[in-house]
Amino acid sequence: MLDVVLSGLDWATRFSDPLAWLVLGAFLATTVLELTERRERARQAGVAAWGLFGVFWFSLIYHFAVVQRSVIEGVGTLVAVPASFYVGYLLWSGRDSLFVLSRAILLMGAVFFPFESIPVLRQFLVETVTDQTALLISLIGSSPDLVTGYEAVVDGQSVVAYDGYIVGEKEHLYHNTFVFADGESPIFYTIVIACTGIGSMAIFVGLIAAVQAPLRRKLRAFAVSIPIIYALNLGRNVMIAVGFGEQRFQLFPDLIMSVFGLTDPRQVSYIVVDRIVAQSLSVVALVGITYLVVRELPEVLTVVEDLLFVLTGSEYDLRAALDVPAAAVEGEPEAGAETGASSRSDD
């Protein structure tokens, strides 16, 4: 029975890319209709968009839970499926604040998918991040080789190889693979698009751009999020590369191999440092960065509160909890700002 389920989930994965573009198109239609004040048409389009979004996440369950063996991303994907359908239901029921979240999803996709799907952009970003990661690795005294590899055919399958060994999970001939010497066979660590931080940066670009607020405060919100995400992501890459390449995270090997279905004991370090340590720290970092953004751009709380309602079914007043000035949220003059041309200070 389990094999049948996994086979079905694997089959669904092939539809993820076309579904992604359908989702973007549906959210684009929703946003255009909403901004042109055709609210009921926008509501119908939004419900369809969120339904497609749920199907999109369903198509990725196998990839994150089985292929990537990621507990956090796997659980997140499972939650995203019913959550997306529920958002569509809430939008249909009249929760109009979800139009902001819908607009944010469109903008997130508009930032992320060009780098995911356009080869020249993907290669530029991946190799730029790889070069910067290599520099940081060298600064801490580690010296892996950085290679491209070459195409090879093994058992009728086209793969990327280096020095006679298959480079796992490498799909493109980019200069993005670190090679660590380890006894008889090397350890490869390849920087892919998921290692560039573009996904997390796209989330915050979408959130910040979607809300109605003065440009000055939006720029401040960008300043306390995007550079920090990029820098932390480089640190994450260094930690994973060195931790895996030099086998520094061989913790509870028997347990990890059993739980994650590993056959190569050296993969234990990768699972621990990436799937457990790095991804857990990423969640903490994103929460912290969200707090920094909210302090500069309280309007984002509308989206955060909607997400919390979707997940918990309860309403939250984060403005009061975080001591955010109500005037800034409602678009009124900020504390200390001038209220009119007649206001002036004494000389």
N, C-alpha and C positions, 0 to 999 in steps of 0.2 A: 504493500500500500504506500509506504513512504517513498519507494522508488518511483511509483507512478506520479506522486505529488511533485517530487523533485524534477522529474522529467518534464512535467507540465510547466513548472516554473522556469526551467531552463529554456523551454520552447518560447515562452512569453518574452524572454530577454531580447529576442531579435527585433521586437517591435518598439523598443525603448527610444531609439533615435527618431523614427517618424512620429511617434507619439509626442516627443518633446517639441517638435515644430508645430504639431497640431495644438498643443497646449498653449504655446506662445501666441499662435494665431487667435485662439479663442480669448485669451486674456487681452490681446490687442483690441479685438472687437469690443470686449467689455469696457475697456478704458475709453475708447473713442466714443462709444455710445453714452457712457456716464459723463464724460467731459462736455459733450454736446447736449446735455440735459435731457437725453432720452432715457430716463431712469428705468422704466419698466422693461424696455428692450435690453438695456444694460443688465438688468437683473436676470433675465432669461439667458443671455449670453454668459453671464458670470456663473450661473448654476451649471451650464454645460461645460464651462472651462474647468470648474472645480471637479466635476465628474471625470473629465478626461485626465485631470491631474492625479486623481486617485488611481485610475487605470495605469497611468505612467509609473507611479510608485510601485504598483503591483508588479509591473514588468521588471523592476529592479531588485525584487526580493532575493532572487537566486544569486544575482551578482554580488550583493553585499553580504548576504548571510552565508552563502556556500563558497563562492569563488574567492571573495576577499577574506572570508572567515572573520568578519568584523562584528563583534557583539554589539557595540554601540550603534554602528551604522545599520546593522541588520534589524535591531529593535526599532531604531528610528524609522526605517522604511516600513516595517509592519504597522507602526502607529500612524504613519503618514497616510496610509490607504484609507482607513475609516475616517480619519480626521479630515481628509479632503472632502469626502462625501458629506460629512457633517457640516463643514463650512458652507458647502453648496446649499444644504438644507436651511441653515441659519440665514443665508443671504436671501433665499426664496421667502423666508418667513418675515423678512423686513429688517434684519440687522444691517443697516446701510453702512455702518462704519467699516464693514468688511470690503467695501469698494476700495478702501485705501490699501488693505492687504493684497487685494487682487492686482492693484496697480503696482505694488511692490514686487510681486511675483513676476510680472511682465518685465520690469526693469532689471531684476536679478537675472532672468534668462537672457535679456538683451546684452548683458555684460558677459555672462559665462559662455553661452553657446557659440559665439564666434571663435573664442579661443579653443573650444572643444572640437569644433567642426571644420575650421579653416586651417589647412596645413601650415601655411606660412606664419600665421599668428601663433599657432600651437608650438611650432618649432622654435620661434623666437623666444617665447615665454619660457619654455622648458629649458632651453640651453642657457638663457640668461640666469635663471635660478640655479641651474647646475653649476655654472662658472662661479657664482657668488658662494654657493655651498662649498665648492672645492677650495676657494680661498680661505674660508673660515675653518675648514677641516685642517688645512695646512698650518694655520695659526695655532692649533692646539697640539701640533706635533705628529699628526697622523699623515701618512703619505700613500694613499691608494692610487692606482693608475686610473685615469679618466679616459674611457675609450668609446668608440662608436660601434664596433662590431661589423659583421657582414652577414648577408643573406645566405641561408643554407636550406637544404631540403632533407628532412629526417622522417623516415617512414611515410613519405608522400606528403608531408606537411611542411609548409614554408615557415622557417623560424629565423631568429637572429642569433648568431653564434659569435664566440670570441675564443681564439686559441683552442679550437676544437670542442668547446663546451657550449651548450645551449644557454643563452641568457634568458632566464624565465621572466615572463610578463613584459618583455620588450617587443613592441610592435613596429617601431619606426627606427630608421637608421639615423638617429640623432646622436650628438656627442654628449651623452647623458648617463653613462653607466660607470659606476665606481667599481674597481676590481681590487679586492683584498686577498692577498695570498693566505692560504690556509691549508697547509699540508698537501695532500695529493691533488685536490681540486680547489679552484678559487671560489670566493663568495662574491656574488654580484649584487649591487644595489643600484637600481635604476630610478632616476627622477622622471616621473610622469606628470601629466597635467594635474592630477590630484595632489601632487606634492608642491605645487606652485603657490597655493593659498588663494587662487583665483575664485574658488567656490565661496570661501568665507568673505572675501572682499566683495564679491558680487552681492552677497546677502546684505551687507551694510550699505553698499551703493544703492540697492533697491529700496531699502527702508528709508534712508535719508532723502533720496530723490522723490519718493512717493508722497511725502507729507507736504502740507502747505505751511511754509515758514519763510522768513527772510533769508536771502542768499547768504548773508554774513554768518548767520548761525549754522546754516547748512555746511558752509566751508569749515567752520570750527569743528563740526561733527565729523567731517571727513578727516580732518587733521588729527583727531584723537582716535581714529579707528584704522584707516587704511594703512598708514605707515607702520603702526604697531603690529597689525596682522602680518604684514609683509616681513617685518623683522623677526617676529616670533616664529613664523613659518621657516625662515632660514635656520634659526636655532633648532627647530624641530628636525629639520633634515639632517643637520649635523649630528644630533643626538642619535637618530635612527641609523644613519650611515656608520658611524663609529661603533655604536652599541651593537649593531648586527654584524658589521664587518669584522670587528675584533672580538666578537662573542663575549660581550661584557654582561649580558643579561640571561645567562643560563640558569634561570631560577625555576625550581620545581619541574625539571624536564619531563619526568614520567607523567605527571599530572597534565601538563600543558600539551604534550604529544597525544595523550588519550582524549582530552576534551576537544582539541582542535583537529584531530585526525591527521597528525603529521607523521611522515615517514623518515624525514631527514632531521636528526637531532639538532643540527645547526639552525634550523628554522625556529627553534624555541626562543632564541634571542630576538629574532625579528617579531614574533608574535607578542612577546612581553613588552619590548620597547616601543613598538608601533601600535599594535592593536589594543594594548592595555594602558601603558603609561602615557604615550603621546596623545592618544585620542581622549583619554580622561582629562589630561591637562588642557587639551584644546577646548573641551566643554567649559572648564573653569575659566579659561581665557576669554572665551566668547561672552560668557556672562559678565565678566569684569569689563570688557570693552563695551558691552551694551549699556552698562551703568554709566560709563564715561560719555557715551553718545547721548544718553537721556539727560545728563546734566547740561549738555550744550544744546540739545534739541528735544525738549520735553514732548513735542508733538508725536514723537515715535512711540510714546506710551500708549497711544490709541491702538497701535498694532500689537504691542506686547500684551496689553490687557485683553484684546480679542483672542490672542493665541492662548492665554491662560484660561479664558472662558471655554474655549474649544476643548482644552485638555482636561479641565476639572469640572466644568459645569457651574462654576461659581464666578460671581462678579468680583473684581478687585479694584481698589482705589489706590493705585501705585503712586499717584501724585502726592497723596497725603503721606504714604509710607516712606517715600523718598524725599519728602519735603521739597517738592517742585513747586515753584510759584505758579498759582493758577492763572495769573495774567499772561504769563509766557505761553501757557498751553492754549489759551483761548484766542491768542493773537492780539491781545491788548498790549499797551506799552509796557516794556520791561521796567523793573524797579530801577528808579534813578534816571529814567529816560525823560527827555523833554516831551511835553504833551501838546505843544502848539507853538506857533511862531512868537506868541507874546511872552513865552517863558524865557527868562534870562537870569543870569547870575549877577550878583552885585560885583562891581569892580573893586 
